[in-house]
Amino acid sequence: MFESAELGHQVDKKTYEAEEPELRTALLEAQFDLAQARKFPVIILVGGVDGAGKGPVVNVLNAWMDPRLIETNGMGAPSDEEADRPPMWRF
């Protein structure tokens, strides 16, 4: 599953459409398993420069997962202190 996150990795549309239902099911099952176990919280941080496509990625995750078990928060523009530090410092 993580191989699809590799830079430069591409999947043609036909292959994606064939694998999408199974991936959706696996993501939802993982969400339910983690929610039932209640051993630790899970944070998914989607970062990138403006216009990198963060919004559509978050929208897909929200559509694929059970909304009763997730909380989505957006972050505004960095403060002056945050802007003076490395980008991931604010998280």
Backbone hydrogen bonds, N-H to C=O, Kabsch-Sander energy under -0.5 kcal/mol:
donor,donor_aa,acceptor,acceptor_aa,energy
4,S,1,M,-1.2
5,A,2,F,-2.0
6,E,3,E,-1.4
9,H,6,E,-1.8
16,Y,12,D,-2.4
17,E,13,K,-2.8
18,A,14,K,-1.6
19,E,15,T,-2.0
20,E,16,Y,-2.3
23,L,19,E,-2.1
24,R,20,E,-2.8
25,T,21,P,-2.2
26,A,22,E,-2.3
27,L,23,L,-2.4
28,L,24,R,-2.4
29,E,25,T,-2.6
30,A,26,A,-2.3
31,Q,27,L,-2.2
32,F,28,L,-2.4
33,D,29,E,-2.7
34,L,30,A,-2.4
35,A,31,Q,-2.3
36,Q,32,F,-2.4
37,A,33,D,-2.2
38,R,34,L,-1.9
45,L,43,I,-0.6
46,V,44,I,-0.6
47,G,45,L,-0.7
52,A,49,V,-1.7
57,V,53,G,-1.5
58,V,54,K,-2.4
59,N,55,G,-2.5
60,V,56,P,-2.1
61,L,57,V,-2.2
62,N,58,V,-2.6
63,A,59,N,-2.0
64,W,60,V,-2.4
65,M,61,L,-1.9
69,L,66,D,-1.8
70,I,67,P,-0.8
83,A,79,S,-2.6
84,D,80,D,-1.1
85,R,82,E,-1.2
89,W,86,P,-1.9
90,R,87,P,-0.7
91,F,88,M,-1.3
